[in-house]
Amino acid sequence: MTRETQESDGRRRRGQDSRDRIVGAMLDLMREGEVSPGAERVATRADVGLRTVFRHFRDMDSLYAEISRTIEGELADLVARPLEAVDEASRLVELASIRAEAYERIFPFKHASTAHRHRSDFLVRGHAAMVANLRQALARDLPAACADPGRMEALDLLLSFEAWSRLRREQGLPRDGALTVVIASAKAILRTG
């Protein structure tokens, strides 16, 4: 390996390290409750210069895209896990539990992204994709319940991030309390068929 190649590889590794620290800093600040941490705050937390932040991320959408990839990576195993239960009521409980775990993990990022969605095509597209994916998973995992359009819509609403957020933030329920409400309500919807 030539000296020039080694220097180039070293710069590339340092650049990737800086990029990773910037993304980690932004996620940490969001997890701590900051909806819109500024570039200066992110740079300080990441221990990089402000110019480094702008060199790696030309705009907020590029930073949101990288954060989304990081979160998707963290959730990949959870989201890909097939349901094990056989009967519909048990599958519903399993599905609600998996979603609760995923929603808890993405909570800070989703609230921050909701605050900025009106200014970001990336966030608008990402939210629409998440809603569509959740609907598809619901229809796949609970096909009998979703055969009825009204029941499908009610379950989709009840098992949505927005319902979870309302139970957790506005109604102040703890995680287990919110999950109990979601499961009891969803089971009631299943029984109405």
N, C-alpha and C positions, 0 to 999 in steps of 0.2 A: 504494500500500500504506500503510495507516495505521500510526501508531507502535505501537498496541496489537498489530496483526497482526505487525509486525516483532519486537516483544518476545516474542510467543508463539512465533514461528518460531525465534527465537534460543534460547529455553528448550528447545524440542523438539529442536533440533540438539545442544545441550549435553547434554541427557538421553540422546540416542541415542549420543553420543560416550562418555559415562560408561558406558553399558550395554555398548558394544563393548569398551571398555578392561577392564571387569570380566570379560567372557567371555574376552578375550585373555589376561588375567592368569591366570585359572584354567587355561586350556589350557597356557600356558607352564609353570606350576608342575607340572602333571601330566606334561608332556613332560620336565621335569627330574627326575621320579621321585617326586614327592609324591603319594601315593595319596589323601590327604584333606586338602588345604590348607584351613585355617580361614578364616572370613570376614575376620578381621583381617589375615591374611597376604595374601589376595586384594586387600583394600582398599589395603594398602600398595603392593603391586606395581602395581595399577591407578592409583595416585596419586589415590584418591578417599577420601572419608570412609566410615567403617564404616556409618553410617546410609544412605549412598547405596547401598551393596550391598544392604541390606535393603529399601530403597525400590523398587529395580528387580527384586529377586528375593525373593518372599515366603517361599520355601522352596527346599530343594535341588533338588527335582524341576523347578521352573521354571528353575533355572540349568542343570541337566542337559539339559533340553529345548532351551535356547538353544545349548548346546555341541554337542548332536547336530545341530541345523540347520546350524551352522557347519561341522562335520566333513562332513556330507552334501554341503554345497556344495563343499567342497574335493575331494571324491571323485567328484562328479557326472560329469565327463568320463571318468574312468577306468572307472567302473562301467557307463556307457552305451556304451562302446566295443565295437562288435561284433567277434567273433572273425573273423580273416581266413583262417585255415588251413582246408583242405578235409578232409583225412583226420583220423580220430578221434585218432590218437596226437599229431599236431601240434596239434590243437585242445586236447587235454589239457595239453600243455606251455604253450600260450598262456594257457589258463585259470588254470593254477597260477601262472604268472608274474604275471598281473594280480592275483590274490588275494594273492600275496606282497607286492606293492607296496602294495595297500590295507591289508593287515594291519600292515605296518610303520608306515604312517601313523597307524593308529588304536590301535596297541599301548598307549601310555600311558593313553589314555582308557578302553579296554576293561578294562585291569587295575584302574583306579580304579573303574570302574562295577561290576565283578565284586565288589569288596570291599564295595560299598554296595547291591548288588542286593536283598539280603534286606530292606532298609528302604524300597525304592522301587518302587511300582507302575509308574512310568514306565520305570525301567530293566528291570524284568521284561518289560514289553510290548515294549520296544525290542529286547531280546535275542531274544525269541521271533520278532519280525518279521525280524530279521537272519537267523536260522537258516532261517526259511521262505523268505525271498528267495534265500538261497544255494542251497537245495535246488531251487527252481524254476529258477534259472539253470543249475544243473548238469544237470537233466533237459532243459532247452532246448538247451544247448550240446553235450551228449554223449548224444543220444537213444538211440543203439544200445546203448551201454554201460549206460544206465540202464533199459533194457527188462527187464533181469534184476534183480529186487528185492535180491538179496544183493549184487550188484556195486554197485548204486545206494547201498546203505547203507555199504558199504566205502569207496567214493569220497567220499561225503558226509562221513564221519568224517575221512578222510585230508586232505581239502581244507578242513577246518573251521578256524576261528580257534583253537579249543582245541588242535588238533594242532599248528598253527603255534607257538602259545605254548609248548607243551611242548618242541618241538624247540629253540626259541630260548632259553627261560629255564632250564628244568630240565636239558636236555641240553647247553646251552651252545653250540649250533652257530651259526656266523655265518650271515647271511642267505643267501648263496649255497650254503652247505653244507646248510641246511635245505631250500632249494628243490630241490637235487639229490636229497635223500632223498625228498621228496614226489613228484617226477616219476618217479623210479625205481620207487617203490612203486606209484604209480598205474598206470604202464605194466605192471607185473607183474599188477595186478588186471585190466587190459584183456585181457591175454593168457590169463587163466584162463577166458575165455568160450568 
